[in-house]
Amino acid sequence: MGVAFQRLMPVIADQVPAVLSIVDVRGLVERQIQAFSPAEVERVILQVAQRELRAITWWGGVLGAAVGGVQAGLLLLAG
């Protein structure tokens, strides 16, 4: 990173709370959501749920394989 960027970042970071207090982020999000039709809200929720459930399933498989591998290793060492 450049020297100018490194000097500018603390200044920007100090100003973020002031900017967020001026901009009503929560209100903007609420208005955007209220502008959606019920069908659009349902579609977005289903997309997010599908993505998150896919991640949960994938991580469950990874953790299950890891636990199985550890158990198999312990059985081999104990036997």
Biotite code that builds the C-alpha atoms (Angstrom):
import biotite.structure as struc

atoms = struc.array([
    struc.Atom([0.000, 0.000, 0.000], chain_id="A", res_id=1, res_name="MET", atom_name="CA", element="C"),
    struc.Atom([1.110, 3.508, -0.657], chain_id="A", res_id=2, res_name="GLY", atom_name="CA", element="C"),
    struc.Atom([2.156, 5.952, 2.023], chain_id="A", res_id=3, res_name="VAL", atom_name="CA", element="C"),
    struc.Atom([-0.733, 8.263, 1.182], chain_id="A", res_id=4, res_name="ALA", atom_name="CA", element="C"),
    struc.Atom([-3.216, 5.424, 1.626], chain_id="A", res_id=5, res_name="PHE", atom_name="CA", element="C"),
    struc.Atom([-1.706, 4.472, 4.997], chain_id="A", res_id=6, res_name="GLN", atom_name="CA", element="C"),
    struc.Atom([-2.007, 8.069, 6.187], chain_id="A", res_id=7, res_name="ARG", atom_name="CA", element="C"),
    struc.Atom([-5.527, 8.473, 4.833], chain_id="A", res_id=8, res_name="LEU", atom_name="CA", element="C"),
    struc.Atom([-7.019, 5.314, 6.370], chain_id="A", res_id=9, res_name="MET", atom_name="CA", element="C"),
    struc.Atom([-6.989, 6.540, 10.016], chain_id="A", res_id=10, res_name="PRO", atom_name="CA", element="C"),
    struc.Atom([-8.669, 9.776, 8.931], chain_id="A", res_id=11, res_name="VAL", atom_name="CA", element="C"),
    struc.Atom([-11.363, 7.866, 7.051], chain_id="A", res_id=12, res_name="ILE", atom_name="CA", element="C"),
    struc.Atom([-11.823, 5.424, 9.936], chain_id="A", res_id=13, res_name="ALA", atom_name="CA", element="C"),
    struc.Atom([-12.347, 8.347, 12.328], chain_id="A", res_id=14, res_name="ASP", atom_name="CA", element="C"),
    struc.Atom([-15.061, 9.775, 10.065], chain_id="A", res_id=15, res_name="GLN", atom_name="CA", element="C"),
    struc.Atom([-17.065, 6.565, 9.592], chain_id="A", res_id=16, res_name="VAL", atom_name="CA", element="C"),
    struc.Atom([-19.173, 6.931, 12.781], chain_id="A", res_id=17, res_name="PRO", atom_name="CA", element="C"),
    struc.Atom([-20.091, 10.509, 11.836], chain_id="A", res_id=18, res_name="ALA", atom_name="CA", element="C"),
    struc.Atom([-21.103, 9.474, 8.327], chain_id="A", res_id=19, res_name="VAL", atom_name="CA", element="C"),
    struc.Atom([-23.149, 6.544, 9.635], chain_id="A", res_id=20, res_name="LEU", atom_name="CA", element="C"),
    struc.Atom([-24.961, 8.816, 12.077], chain_id="A", res_id=21, res_name="SER", atom_name="CA", element="C"),
    struc.Atom([-25.922, 11.113, 9.199], chain_id="A", res_id=22, res_name="ILE", atom_name="CA", element="C"),
    struc.Atom([-26.969, 8.351, 6.816], chain_id="A", res_id=23, res_name="VAL", atom_name="CA", element="C"),
    struc.Atom([-29.944, 6.388, 8.141], chain_id="A", res_id=24, res_name="ASP", atom_name="CA", element="C"),
    struc.Atom([-28.741, 2.963, 7.012], chain_id="A", res_id=25, res_name="VAL", atom_name="CA", element="C"),
    struc.Atom([-31.402, 1.137, 8.989], chain_id="A", res_id=26, res_name="ARG", atom_name="CA", element="C"),
    struc.Atom([-34.142, 3.296, 7.509], chain_id="A", res_id=27, res_name="GLY", atom_name="CA", element="C"),
    struc.Atom([-32.771, 2.815, 3.989], chain_id="A", res_id=28, res_name="LEU", atom_name="CA", element="C"),
    struc.Atom([-32.761, -0.962, 4.401], chain_id="A", res_id=29, res_name="VAL", atom_name="CA", element="C"),
    struc.Atom([-36.276, -0.959, 5.879], chain_id="A", res_id=30, res_name="GLU", atom_name="CA", element="C"),
    struc.Atom([-37.617, 1.137, 3.002], chain_id="A", res_id=31, res_name="ARG", atom_name="CA", element="C"),
    struc.Atom([-35.967, -1.141, 0.437], chain_id="A", res_id=32, res_name="GLN", atom_name="CA", element="C"),
    struc.Atom([-37.448, -4.240, 2.070], chain_id="A", res_id=33, res_name="ILE", atom_name="CA", element="C"),
    struc.Atom([-40.886, -2.662, 2.317], chain_id="A", res_id=34, res_name="GLN", atom_name="CA", element="C"),
    struc.Atom([-40.710, -1.854, -1.400], chain_id="A", res_id=35, res_name="ALA", atom_name="CA", element="C"),
    struc.Atom([-40.356, -5.566, -2.212], chain_id="A", res_id=36, res_name="PHE", atom_name="CA", element="C"),
    struc.Atom([-43.426, -7.547, -3.064], chain_id="A", res_id=37, res_name="SER", atom_name="CA", element="C"),
    struc.Atom([-44.142, -10.599, -0.885], chain_id="A", res_id=38, res_name="PRO", atom_name="CA", element="C"),
    struc.Atom([-43.051, -12.838, -3.768], chain_id="A", res_id=39, res_name="ALA", atom_name="CA", element="C"),
    struc.Atom([-39.687, -11.036, -4.006], chain_id="A", res_id=40, res_name="GLU", atom_name="CA", element="C"),
    struc.Atom([-39.127, -11.313, -0.244], chain_id="A", res_id=41, res_name="VAL", atom_name="CA", element="C"),
    struc.Atom([-39.933, -15.031, -0.375], chain_id="A", res_id=42, res_name="GLU", atom_name="CA", element="C"),
    struc.Atom([-37.535, -15.533, -3.306], chain_id="A", res_id=43, res_name="ARG", atom_name="CA", element="C"),
    struc.Atom([-34.684, -13.754, -1.492], chain_id="A", res_id=44, res_name="VAL", atom_name="CA", element="C"),
    struc.Atom([-35.290, -15.665, 1.745], chain_id="A", res_id=45, res_name="ILE", atom_name="CA", element="C"),
    struc.Atom([-35.358, -18.993, -0.096], chain_id="A", res_id=46, res_name="LEU", atom_name="CA", element="C"),
    struc.Atom([-32.123, -18.167, -1.938], chain_id="A", res_id=47, res_name="GLN", atom_name="CA", element="C"),
    struc.Atom([-30.341, -17.286, 1.299], chain_id="A", res_id=48, res_name="VAL", atom_name="CA", element="C"),
    struc.Atom([-31.744, -20.320, 3.128], chain_id="A", res_id=49, res_name="ALA", atom_name="CA", element="C"),
    struc.Atom([-30.695, -22.639, 0.291], chain_id="A", res_id=50, res_name="GLN", atom_name="CA", element="C"),
    struc.Atom([-27.158, -21.242, 0.263], chain_id="A", res_id=51, res_name="ARG", atom_name="CA", element="C"),
    struc.Atom([-26.820, -21.470, 4.054], chain_id="A", res_id=52, res_name="GLU", atom_name="CA", element="C"),
    struc.Atom([-28.245, -25.005, 4.212], chain_id="A", res_id=53, res_name="LEU", atom_name="CA", element="C"),
    struc.Atom([-25.818, -26.069, 1.488], chain_id="A", res_id=54, res_name="ARG", atom_name="CA", element="C"),
    struc.Atom([-22.937, -24.669, 3.563], chain_id="A", res_id=55, res_name="ALA", atom_name="CA", element="C"),
    struc.Atom([-24.211, -26.403, 6.714], chain_id="A", res_id=56, res_name="ILE", atom_name="CA", element="C"),
    struc.Atom([-24.462, -29.711, 4.841], chain_id="A", res_id=57, res_name="THR", atom_name="CA", element="C"),
    struc.Atom([-20.977, -29.324, 3.367], chain_id="A", res_id=58, res_name="TRP", atom_name="CA", element="C"),
    struc.Atom([-19.371, -28.435, 6.706], chain_id="A", res_id=59, res_name="TRP", atom_name="CA", element="C"),
    struc.Atom([-21.251, -31.296, 8.371], chain_id="A", res_id=60, res_name="GLY", atom_name="CA", element="C"),
    struc.Atom([-19.681, -33.683, 5.884], chain_id="A", res_id=61, res_name="GLY", atom_name="CA", element="C"),
    struc.Atom([-16.216, -32.254, 6.440], chain_id="A", res_id=62, res_name="VAL", atom_name="CA", element="C"),
    struc.Atom([-16.527, -32.410, 10.235], chain_id="A", res_id=63, res_name="LEU", atom_name="CA", element="C"),
    struc.Atom([-18.032, -35.912, 10.062], chain_id="A", res_id=64, res_name="GLY", atom_name="CA", element="C"),
    struc.Atom([-15.153, -37.132, 7.927], chain_id="A", res_id=65, res_name="ALA", atom_name="CA", element="C"),
    struc.Atom([-12.631, -35.551, 10.300], chain_id="A", res_id=66, res_name="ALA", atom_name="CA", element="C"),
    struc.Atom([-14.235, -37.125, 13.371], chain_id="A", res_id=67, res_name="VAL", atom_name="CA", element="C"),
    struc.Atom([-14.438, -40.477, 11.587], chain_id="A", res_id=68, res_name="GLY", atom_name="CA", element="C"),
    struc.Atom([-10.779, -40.248, 10.647], chain_id="A", res_id=69, res_name="GLY", atom_name="CA", element="C"),
    struc.Atom([-9.756, -39.453, 14.209], chain_id="A", res_id=70, res_name="VAL", atom_name="CA", element="C"),
    struc.Atom([-11.858, -42.340, 15.557], chain_id="A", res_id=71, res_name="GLN", atom_name="CA", element="C"),
    struc.Atom([-10.375, -44.751, 13.019], chain_id="A", res_id=72, res_name="ALA", atom_name="CA", element="C"),
    struc.Atom([-6.881, -43.589, 13.944], chain_id="A", res_id=73, res_name="GLY", atom_name="CA", element="C"),
    struc.Atom([-7.553, -44.059, 17.648], chain_id="A", res_id=74, res_name="LEU", atom_name="CA", element="C"),
    struc.Atom([-8.947, -47.559, 17.043], chain_id="A", res_id=75, res_name="LEU", atom_name="CA", element="C"),
    struc.Atom([-5.858, -48.496, 15.054], chain_id="A", res_id=76, res_name="LEU", atom_name="CA", element="C"),
    struc.Atom([-3.578, -47.198, 17.810], chain_id="A", res_id=77, res_name="LEU", atom_name="CA", element="C"),
    struc.Atom([-5.556, -48.904, 20.583], chain_id="A", res_id=78, res_name="ALA", atom_name="CA", element="C"),
    struc.Atom([-5.939, -52.237, 18.762], chain_id="A", res_id=79, res_name="GLY", atom_name="CA", element="C"),
])
